[in-house]
Amino acid sequence: MNMAQALLKSTLAAPEPQLQPVAQQTVLSVQDLCKSWNGQHNVLDGISFDLHAGELVGVIGRSGAGKSTLLHVLNGTHTATSGHILSLEDDDDERDITELHGRALRQWRSECGMIFQDFCLVPRLDVLTNVLLGRLSQTSTLKSLFKIFPDSDRARAIELLEWMGLLPHALQRAENLSGGQMQRVAICRALMQNPRILLADEPVASLDPKNTQRIMDALKQVSQRGISVMVNLHSVELVQSYCSRVIGIASGRVVYDGHPASLTEDTLQQLYGDEISQLH
Ligand SMILES: Nc1ncnc2c1ncn2[C@@H]1O[C@H](COP(=O)(O)OP(=O)(O)OP(=O)(O)O)[C@@H](O)[C@H]1O
């Protein structure tokens, strides 16, 4: 049995992930999205998919496939070279995120939270303030600098910290936390924005199995509350265990979009090539 067969066997043996009991309301329609750096080849090369409310979508592919770039372009931290990202809401006009600037783009980023592998916390600030900084786009900078947040924001931050088992650390400096704790703070901060979409760029890459499970459990709970979650992962096993859908990218193109249980050996080979032996 080769590595791909072994991997497939182990992943197919994993328990069937529960499908989310939510309506398939489309929140984002990504159409023929391309991104190149300095006029070089397309790092994203015609990506199209619809994202639905309450989905937990795993994004997989070998190193350099374009996973991270995709999340940054969706979030608006990198600009698209061409294509469209349509934000769809019941009570709102359709917005093309690729055309937003200034205040409108900042508003989008508050609706589309992002968490990063390296957490991006402010090390010398306490945990509670780091979480409250998620409200930055809705609070004046001056007020934030002086830590003047409304009681309702503080109550929400405390609620989130309690949910994540971090309340005992609320007044501790972020720099004194473990990696797993920092990532949980980063999730709380992103949720302080009340996002409709949460993007997570390899949030478990440097974490031990216990913390990995905690973070993935948290992301699953977030999606079950109706927030669409897209998470870049290097582990097909995690995708199989947690995600309701997987998008596989190779050389900036979608080569698989479907249920994780339906991934075939051929598709994994197409996605990972000679990196397949490094998968877990
Ligand atoms: N700021 C940049 N300037 C130029 N090229 C870049 C920049 N950021 C990313 N790239 C290139 O874009 C390609 C895709 O990178 P990206 O980080 O999106 O891949 P990835 O699939 O997330 O990889 P990994 O799993 O290793 O994080 C790579 O070839 C990378 O070198």
The ligand as an SDF file (V2000), in Angstrom:
LIG
                    3D

 31 33  0  0  0  0  0  0  0  0999 V2000
    3.9360   39.2200   -1.0660 N   0  0  0  0  0  0  0  0  0  0  0  0
    4.2620   38.3500   -2.0330 C   0  0  0  0  0  0  0  0  0  0  0  0
    5.0440   38.7200   -3.0600 N   0  0  0  0  0  0  0  0  0  0  0  0
    5.3740   37.8680   -4.0490 C   0  0  0  0  0  0  0  0  0  0  0  0
    4.9680   36.5770   -4.0840 N   0  0  0  0  0  0  0  0  0  0  0  0
    4.1950   36.1360   -3.0810 C   0  0  0  0  0  0  0  0  0  0  0  0
    3.7800   36.9960   -1.9950 C   0  0  0  0  0  0  0  0  0  0  0  0
    3.0120   36.2770   -1.1630 N   0  0  0  0  0  0  0  0  0  0  0  0
    2.9250   35.0270   -1.6750 C   0  0  0  0  0  0  0  0  0  0  0  0
    3.6260   34.9400   -2.8060 N   0  0  0  0  0  0  0  0  0  0  0  0
    3.7790   33.7400   -3.6590 C   0  0  0  0  0  0  0  0  0  0  0  0
    2.4960   33.2660   -3.9600 O   0  0  0  0  0  0  0  0  0  0  0  0
    2.4870   31.8380   -4.0180 C   0  0  0  0  0  0  0  0  0  0  0  0
    1.3870   31.2960   -3.1440 C   0  0  0  0  0  0  0  0  0  0  0  0
    1.7300   31.5860   -1.7920 O   0  0  0  0  0  0  0  0  0  0  0  0
    0.7230   31.2550   -0.5890 P   0  0  0  0  0  0  0  0  0  0  0  0
    1.3750   31.7620    0.6560 O   0  0  0  0  0  0  0  0  0  0  0  0
   -0.6100   31.7490   -0.9140 O   0  0  0  0  0  0  0  0  0  0  0  0
    0.7200   29.6630   -0.6280 O   0  0  0  0  0  0  0  0  0  0  0  0
    0.1440   28.6490    0.4520 P   0  0  0  0  0  0  0  0  0  0  0  0
   -0.6250   27.6310   -0.3060 O   0  0  0  0  0  0  0  0  0  0  0  0
   -0.5740   29.3850    1.5220 O   0  0  0  0  0  0  0  0  0  0  0  0
    1.4780   28.0010    1.0090 O   0  0  0  0  0  0  0  0  0  0  0  0
    1.8310   27.5080    2.5050 P   0  0  0  0  0  0  0  0  0  0  0  0
    0.9850   26.3030    2.7410 O   0  0  0  0  0  0  0  0  0  0  0  0
    3.2770   27.1820    2.4380 O   0  0  0  0  0  0  0  0  0  0  0  0
    1.5350   28.6470    3.4320 O   0  0  0  0  0  0  0  0  0  0  0  0
    3.8840   31.3850   -3.6070 C   0  0  0  0  0  0  0  0  0  0  0  0
    4.6230   31.0880   -4.7800 O   0  0  0  0  0  0  0  0  0  0  0  0
    4.4620   32.5900   -2.9180 C   0  0  0  0  0  0  0  0  0  0  0  0
    5.8400   32.6450   -3.0740 O   0  0  0  0  0  0  0  0  0  0  0  0
  1  2  1  0
  2  3  1  0
  2  7  2  0
  3  4  2  0
  4  5  1  0
  5  6  2  0
  6  7  1  0
  6 10  1  0
  7  8  1  0
  8  9  2  0
  9 10  1  0
 10 11  1  0
 11 12  1  0
 11 30  1  0
 12 13  1  0
 13 14  1  0
 13 28  1  0
 14 15  1  0
 15 16  1  0
 16 17  2  0
 16 18  1  0
 16 19  1  0
 19 20  1  0
 20 21  2  0
 20 22  1  0
 20 23  1  0
 23 24  1  0
 24 25  2  0
 24 26  1  0
 24 27  1  0
 28 29  1  0
 28 30  1  0
 30 31  1  0
M  END
$$$$
